[in-house]
Amino acid sequence: MNVATPETIFGRRRAGVLAHITSLPGDGPHGRLDAAAYRFVDFLTQGGFSVWQTLPLGPVNATGSPYQSTSAFAGNAALLPPGDDGVQAGYGEFREAQAYWLEDYALYAALHAEQDGQPWYLWPSALRDREPQALDAARQRLAPRVESVRREQHAFFSSWHRLRAHAHAAGVYLFGDLPMFAAHDSADVWSHRGFFCVDAHGRMTEVAGAPPDAFAPQGQDWGCPQYRWEALAHDGFRWWIERLRVQASLFDILRLDHFRGFDASWHIAAPVSAAAGRWEAVPGEALFSALHAALGPLPLVAEDLGHITPAVHALRRKLALPGMHVLQFAFEGDGGNPHLPHNHETNGVVYTGTHDNDTTLGWWQTLDEGTRARALEYLDFPEEPMPWPLVHAALASVCALAVLPLQDCLGLDGRARMNTPGKVDGNWNWRCPAGALDAALAARLLALVKLYGREA
């Protein structure tokens, strides 16, 4: 299989499926990196797909959200099969290669357990403020647990790399997702406090979010601290470079969540409301120059959804990054809607919907009559039921990559939705039904993928 570069990934038409690891079928409360993951790769190849997109792989907090991770670097050890301690070979090399983040994360995780799950900013001040004597004592006191966390991470990375090797042998590229911000209660903010907008007690002073819009009239408060970009730049953006280095070792393609935030981001001065925030410029061009100099060309995708300014479009085009088109957004407004297929770009990724959307069938069942009428007219009054007309439209798009959520491949309704933004409970739990990924479904999808010239 060719090494993943922007040219090898986006230089030809491809099709992919969006399915997080936790959604795979199998025993236990969620999917894991077990035989089901390997079978899913095989199902993709049978269906003609050459890309598997997942959500972020980091360890999650109590919400279960992959976008609220306790580390921007670590893997979620809960995705390992029970009893999988990985291989011992290469452990020393792993510790050395991952030293930038591994030691801090292992100690953070051990302390987090010792402190009954309390966030780091509520720990005793000596631990909260990383006083050297307190950290040395903690390393000695918690040495077995710290070592266990290190080895869990080695097992995770080893397991993932084995799965990636299987995917590559089958002609499948892995497509990951990089959240824009770090969670407040994370090893990253605890160990690199100077890079984040928190005070001497660890409390957030500037919070990330979004201004009011039609979907969120009060604005959005994401509960993550804003970056201190001046401090990051003074350090040569090393935190970002090391973060991308790790993620590029796991994935062939990376989606940059909230790409708009690399041009300017919405700052909310805690504890005021999100609506009272302000835009502040971000040195995105300098950051990407540093990433390119350190890591070379990376196959990145810009999540450029929502209200995007000309400056954001200019940054994406200067970086030659594919943007995103979502067909569920296409039928509002007029013919200039960028999500309509006739406005798509070849250097782009088209989706029927994303992990934050309802399933396409669920969307269709709750759509207002006016928008439904425009969609039917645009789609030339298809005879097939939803979601198949939108699946056809996605695969027919000129975008180099078309991605279908697994729920749409299965024709499921809104009960299979993965996430509802702004809703606290009931997200991230969907599982693919056992036996659903059969030969008949693979054959149906293969015929469509072939029809539109996207076969692996």
C-alpha positions as MATLAB code, in Angstrom:
seq = 'MNVATPETIFGRRRAGVLAHITSLPGDGPHGRLDAAAYRFVDFLTQGGFSVWQTLPLGPVNATGSPYQSTSAFAGNAALLPPGDDGVQAGYGEFREAQAYWLEDYALYAALHAEQDGQPWYLWPSALRDREPQALDAARQRLAPRVESVRREQHAFFSSWHRLRAHAHAAGVYLFGDLPMFAAHDSADVWSHRGFFCVDAHGRMTEVAGAPPDAFAPQGQDWGCPQYRWEALAHDGFRWWIERLRVQASLFDILRLDHFRGFDASWHIAAPVSAAAGRWEAVPGEALFSALHAALGPLPLVAEDLGHITPAVHALRRKLALPGMHVLQFAFEGDGGNPHLPHNHETNGVVYTGTHDNDTTLGWWQTLDEGTRARALEYLDFPEEPMPWPLVHAALASVCALAVLPLQDCLGLDGRARMNTPGKVDGNWNWRCPAGALDAALAARLLALVKLYGREA';
ca = [
       0.000    0.000    0.000;
       1.272    3.486   -0.843;
       2.487    5.719    1.978;
      -0.298    8.124    2.903;
       0.307   11.559    1.407;
      -2.184   14.194    0.276;
      -1.599   12.985   -3.282;
      -2.137    9.273   -2.617;
      -5.242    9.900   -0.512;
      -6.974   12.625   -2.514;
      -5.451   12.028   -5.946;
      -8.243    9.618   -6.903;
     -11.884    8.968   -6.024;
     -12.404    7.020   -2.807;
     -15.233    5.994   -0.518;
     -15.128    5.543    3.232;
     -17.289    4.646    6.218;
     -17.540    6.577    9.498;
     -17.783    4.247   12.498;
     -16.150    4.679   15.877;
     -14.446    1.722   17.553;
     -17.039    1.736   20.344;
     -19.804    1.218   17.765;
     -18.446   -2.105   16.523;
     -20.474   -5.201   17.421;
     -19.311   -7.747   19.967;
     -19.395   -8.658   23.634;
     -19.102   -6.113   26.423;
     -20.521   -2.608   26.794;
     -18.804   -1.202   23.692;
     -16.715   -2.172   20.702;
     -13.018   -2.861   21.133;
      -9.805   -3.500   19.222;
     -10.606   -7.183   18.940;
     -11.609   -9.577   16.179;
     -14.654   -7.404   15.360;
     -12.344   -4.553   14.316;
     -10.472   -6.843   11.930;
     -13.753   -8.177   10.542;
     -14.914   -4.608    9.979;
     -11.825   -3.886    7.882;
     -12.631   -6.979    5.836;
     -16.242   -5.811    5.435;
     -14.992   -2.458    4.132;
     -12.873   -4.118    1.478;
     -15.793   -6.328    0.449;
     -17.855   -3.156    0.020;
     -15.208   -1.424   -2.094;
     -14.261    1.116    0.572;
     -10.682    2.270    1.090;
     -11.103    4.616    4.094;
     -12.270    3.965    7.676;
     -13.000    7.122    9.679;
     -13.219    6.977   13.472;
     -13.741    9.512   16.238;
     -10.829   10.519   18.529;
      -9.170    7.596   20.332;
      -8.167    9.284   23.596;
      -9.243    8.213   27.105;
     -12.638    9.711   27.905;
     -14.107   11.263   31.033;
     -17.444   10.437   32.652;
     -19.412   11.884   29.728;
     -18.008    9.244   27.392;
     -17.359   11.911   24.771;
     -14.292   11.292   22.585;
     -14.018   15.094   22.403;
     -13.502   15.418   26.182;
     -10.343   13.388   26.629;
      -8.032   13.308   29.619;
      -5.092   13.372   27.181;
      -4.495   14.799   23.720;
      -1.860   12.085   23.181;
      -2.836    8.883   24.996;
      -5.035    6.087   23.713;
      -8.162    4.821   25.440;
      -7.057    1.631   27.191;
     -10.735    0.693   27.646;
     -10.747   -0.137   23.922;
      -8.345   -3.027   24.524;
      -9.882   -6.492   24.815;
     -10.064   -7.748   28.436;
      -6.757   -9.208   29.543;
      -4.812   -7.732   26.632;
      -1.519   -6.631   28.147;
       0.036   -6.285   24.729;
       3.529   -7.437   23.896;
       6.578   -6.741   26.000;
       8.862   -6.324   23.009;
       9.571   -2.688   22.249;
       8.414   -1.311   25.596;
      11.663    0.534   26.237;
      11.663    2.059   22.768;
       8.022    3.070   23.237;
       8.776    4.871   26.511;
      11.645    6.727   24.891;
       9.709    7.681   21.756;
       6.676    8.906   23.739;
       8.563   10.584   26.578;
       7.175   14.043   25.764;
       3.728   13.101   27.090;
       3.803    9.577   28.536;
       5.380   10.232   31.945;
       3.102   13.169   32.713;
       0.024   11.255   31.586;
       0.901    8.127   33.589;
       1.416   10.159   36.757;
      -1.737   12.204   36.110;
      -3.822    9.037   35.631;
      -2.422    7.466   38.815;
      -3.071   10.623   40.835;
      -6.548   10.986   39.324;
      -7.428    7.526   40.653;
      -5.845    8.241   44.030;
      -7.856   11.462   44.313;
     -11.136    9.596   43.681;
     -11.561   11.025   40.206;
     -11.378   14.648   41.296;
     -10.135   16.990   38.550;
      -6.522   18.093   38.948;
      -7.452   21.672   39.815;
      -9.191   20.366   42.983;
      -6.204   18.292   44.136;
      -4.099   19.384   47.127;
      -2.223   22.495   46.047;
       1.204   20.837   46.040;
      -0.005   18.263   43.486;
      -2.163   20.736   41.608;
       0.791   23.081   41.197;
       3.259   20.291   40.437;
       5.659   21.078   43.259;
       8.749   18.917   42.602;
       8.861   17.306   46.052;
       5.174   16.408   45.898;
       5.568   14.880   42.430;
       8.642   12.878   43.481;
       6.754   11.507   46.474;
       3.773   10.647   44.277;
       5.978    8.804   41.778;
       7.371    6.664   44.575;
       4.021    6.130   46.300;
       2.179    5.283   43.084;
       5.006    3.577   41.203;
       3.090    0.325   40.449;
       0.056    2.195   39.099;
       2.217    4.600   37.061;
       3.996    1.629   35.502;
       0.656   -0.047   34.796;
      -0.568    3.036   32.921;
       2.626    3.153   30.859;
       2.210   -0.484   29.896;
      -1.473    0.025   29.076;
      -0.434    2.751   26.657;
       2.205    0.509   25.109;
      -0.462   -2.193   24.715;
      -2.878    0.274   23.117;
      -0.369    1.641   20.610;
       0.844   -1.873   19.782;
      -2.712   -3.112   19.302;
      -3.630   -0.153   17.127;
      -0.537   -0.530   14.967;
      -1.396   -4.192   14.395;
      -4.885   -3.182   13.281;
      -3.436   -0.475   11.052;
      -1.082   -2.997    9.443;
      -4.080   -5.253    8.733;
      -5.985   -2.307    7.252;
      -3.058   -1.349    5.032;
      -2.670   -4.926    3.820;
      -6.352   -4.786    2.853;
      -5.950   -1.435    1.084;
      -7.758    0.610    3.751;
      -6.516    3.968    5.068;
      -7.395    5.040    8.633;
      -8.960    8.490    9.051;
      -8.759   10.058   12.525;
     -10.175   13.132   14.212;
      -8.218   15.808   16.100;
     -10.233   17.908   18.577;
      -9.297   21.563   18.500;
      -9.187   22.055   22.280;
      -7.912   20.106   25.293;
     -10.256   19.238   28.133;
      -9.812   21.296   31.299;
      -9.339   18.172   33.410;
      -6.567   16.635   31.343;
      -2.936   15.728   31.715;
      -2.144   18.338   29.074;
      -3.505   21.331   30.970;
      -2.104   20.034   34.271;
       1.407   19.500   32.893;
       1.547   22.467   30.467;
      -0.462   25.067   32.368;
       1.404   27.929   30.718;
      -0.054   27.008   27.322;
      -3.656   27.360   28.513;
      -5.805   30.168   29.898;
      -6.026   29.121   33.549;
      -5.168   31.027   36.718;
      -2.848   30.211   39.617;
      -5.505   27.882   41.067;
      -6.054   26.079   37.771;
      -9.421   27.730   37.112;
     -10.222   28.684   33.532;
      -9.974   32.381   32.758;
     -10.776   32.197   29.030;
     -13.073   29.440   27.793;
     -13.494   28.153   24.235;
     -16.898   28.222   22.595;
     -18.979   29.715   19.823;
     -21.109   32.859   19.436;
     -24.906   32.788   19.256;
     -26.398   31.453   16.032;
     -29.634   29.944   14.764;
     -28.846   26.600   16.408;
     -27.635   27.987   19.758;
     -29.223   31.407   20.472;
     -27.245   31.763   23.737;
     -23.938   30.750   22.178;
     -21.922   27.676   23.156;
     -19.572   27.169   26.103;
     -17.421   24.090   25.427;
     -15.865   23.934   28.881;
     -12.290   23.857   27.539;
      -9.632   26.484   28.264;
      -8.435   28.660   25.421;
      -4.832   28.436   24.329;
      -2.166   30.973   25.143;
      -0.960   31.138   21.568;
       1.916   33.503   22.361;
       3.351   30.946   24.800;
       2.872   28.119   22.304;
       4.613   30.118   19.592;
       7.481   31.029   21.929;
       8.016   27.291   22.467;
       8.102   26.715   18.711;
       4.637   25.117   18.813;
       6.284   21.964   20.128;
       3.131   20.774   21.960;
       1.213   20.828   18.674;
       4.091   19.264   16.752;
       4.377   16.368   19.201;
       0.609   15.959   19.206;
       0.461   15.702   15.402;
       3.492   13.418   15.396;
       1.665   10.950   17.652;
      -1.621   11.147   15.755;
       0.130   10.763   12.400;
       1.660    7.540   13.728;
      -1.860    6.235   14.341;
      -3.741    7.544   11.314;
      -3.229    8.112    7.598;
      -5.613   11.097    7.434;
      -6.622   13.543   10.181;
      -9.697   15.749   10.364;
      -8.966   19.068   12.075;
     -12.033   19.658   14.201;
     -13.224   23.301   14.310;
     -10.751   24.464   11.658;
     -12.277   27.919   12.009;
     -10.381   28.151   15.328;
      -7.017   28.221   13.556;
      -7.850   31.668   12.165;
      -9.739   33.134   15.132;
     -11.473   31.619   18.156;
     -14.335   32.660   20.409;
     -13.057   33.622   23.871;
     -15.458   33.603   26.800;
     -14.126   35.386   29.864;
     -15.133   33.056   32.712;
     -17.665   33.119   34.249;
     -19.665   35.273   31.789;
     -22.073   33.801   29.258;
     -20.989   32.516   25.861;
     -22.949   35.289   24.164;
     -20.651   37.877   25.732;
     -17.515   36.388   24.200;
     -15.207   37.889   21.600;
     -13.171   36.773   18.609;
      -9.394   36.712   18.981;
      -6.910   36.072   16.194;
      -4.932   32.801   16.136;
      -1.513   32.428   14.435;
      -2.721   29.504   12.323;
      -0.413   30.129    9.393;
       2.662   30.164   11.649;
       1.470   26.987   13.379;
       1.038   25.080   10.124;
       4.395   26.312    8.871;
       5.997   24.861   12.000;
       4.086   21.581   11.582;
       5.137   21.280    7.952;
       8.788   22.033    8.770;
       8.856   19.414   11.527;
       6.664   16.675   10.060;
       6.469   17.270    6.319;
       3.220   17.220    4.326;
       0.324   15.733    6.290;
      -2.989   14.493    4.806;
      -5.267   16.830    6.768;
      -8.956   17.679    6.302;
     -10.402   20.971    7.524;
     -13.733   20.748    9.351;
     -14.965   24.034    7.928;
     -18.630   23.866    8.864;
     -20.764   26.634   10.322;
     -20.233   30.357    9.759;
     -16.931   30.525    7.926;
     -15.345   33.856    7.052;
     -13.345   34.685    3.914;
     -10.176   34.631    6.037;
     -10.849   31.018    7.067;
     -11.473   29.996    3.455;
      -8.257   31.772    2.464;
      -6.253   29.918    5.140;
      -7.658   26.541    4.077;
      -6.915   27.197    0.414;
      -3.417   28.485    1.168;
      -2.760   25.237    3.031;
      -4.418   23.259    0.183;
      -6.578   21.367    2.689;
      -9.787   19.622    1.638;
     -12.915   21.027    3.254;
     -16.176   19.305    4.155;
     -19.616   19.175    2.557;
     -22.582   17.684    4.444;
     -25.635   16.817    2.365;
     -28.054   17.121    5.267;
     -27.186   20.852    5.262;
     -27.594   21.230    1.510;
     -31.287   21.981    1.082;
     -31.608   25.139    3.136;
     -31.353   28.475    1.350;
     -30.773   28.856   -2.352;
     -28.625   27.331   -5.083;
     -25.499   28.932   -3.645;
     -25.541   26.623   -0.610;
     -21.983   25.188   -0.518;
     -23.264   21.783    0.546;
     -25.286   21.271   -2.649;
     -23.447   18.804   -4.900;
     -23.103   21.260   -7.796;
     -21.027   23.496   -5.506;
     -18.670   20.785   -4.239;
     -14.918   20.934   -4.784;
     -12.793   18.053   -6.033;
     -10.408   18.662   -3.125;
     -13.084   17.955   -0.568;
     -14.820   15.316    1.562;
     -18.575   14.815    1.269;
     -20.758   13.223    3.931;
     -24.425   12.359    4.064;
     -24.154   13.379    7.751;
     -21.532   13.408   10.490;
     -21.374   12.016   14.026;
     -23.110   15.203   15.211;
     -26.038   14.810   12.792;
     -29.075   12.619   13.039;
     -28.954    9.564   10.815;
     -30.103   10.444    7.304;
     -33.351    8.509    7.770;
     -33.921   10.219   11.124;
     -33.183   13.611    9.511;
     -35.622   12.890    6.702;
     -38.395   11.806    9.046;
     -38.195   15.050   11.023;
     -37.560   17.438    8.111;
     -39.996   20.307    7.561;
     -42.158   20.085    4.453;
     -40.543   23.004    2.633;
     -37.010   21.675    2.957;
     -38.193   18.177    2.076;
     -39.824   19.494   -1.088;
     -36.605   21.271   -2.158;
     -34.604   18.120   -1.490;
     -36.982   15.950   -3.519;
     -36.886   18.373   -6.425;
     -33.094   18.613   -6.356;
     -32.733   14.834   -6.122;
     -35.169   14.443   -9.049;
     -37.919   12.789   -7.018;
     -36.151    9.490   -6.324;
     -38.161    6.283   -5.961;
     -35.802    4.694   -3.435;
     -36.511    5.471    0.235;
     -34.096    7.451    2.377;
     -31.211    7.229    3.093;
     -30.337    5.787   -0.342;
     -30.973    8.922   -2.456;
     -28.527   10.850   -0.265;
     -26.056    7.944   -0.388;
     -26.205    8.103   -4.192;
     -25.722   11.887   -4.107;
     -22.672   11.599   -1.842;
     -21.012    8.924   -3.958;
     -21.808   10.850   -7.166;
     -20.212   14.066   -5.847;
     -17.027   15.382   -7.460;
     -15.363   15.332   -4.008;
     -12.359   13.042   -3.981;
     -13.588   11.298   -0.828;
     -17.175   10.378    0.060;
     -17.815    9.140    3.623;
     -20.980    7.377    4.764;
     -21.815    6.953    8.455;
     -22.290    3.263    9.160;
     -25.842    3.983   10.340;
     -26.688    5.250    6.844;
     -25.164    2.151    5.251;
     -27.597    0.182    7.441;
     -30.584    2.476    6.729;
     -31.216    3.153   10.431;
     -33.462    5.855   11.881;
     -32.802    8.431   14.589;
     -32.646    5.839   17.350;
     -29.155    5.035   16.020;
     -27.901    8.615   16.311;
     -24.381    8.845   17.775;
     -24.425   12.349   19.277;
     -26.830   15.240   19.803;
     -24.789   18.424   20.458;
     -25.862   20.193   23.644;
     -27.442   17.051   25.076;
     -25.566   15.686   28.089;
     -26.955   12.155   28.367;
     -27.563    9.387   25.865;
     -24.706   10.104   23.467;
     -21.850    7.957   22.155;
     -23.637    4.656   22.902;
     -24.743    3.344   19.503;
     -23.640   -0.202   18.618;
     -23.842   -1.877   15.256;
     -26.318   -4.791   15.529;
     -24.764   -8.236   15.509;
     -24.902   -9.852   12.089;
     -25.745   -6.620   10.265;
     -22.472   -6.468    8.314;
     -23.273   -9.380    6.040;
     -22.344  -10.295    2.472;
     -25.606   -8.943    1.047;
     -24.995   -5.457    2.459;
     -21.369   -5.510    1.289;
     -22.504   -6.462   -2.228;
     -25.100   -3.666   -2.319;
     -22.546   -1.092   -1.221;
     -19.908   -2.416   -3.621;
     -22.280   -1.983   -6.546;
     -22.844    1.670   -5.597;
     -19.164    2.362   -4.970;
     -18.316    0.870   -8.371;
     -21.110    2.807  -10.077;
     -19.527    6.100   -9.042;
     -15.911    5.159   -9.696;
     -14.793    4.943   -6.071;
     -13.900    1.254   -5.782;
     -10.816    0.451   -3.719;
];
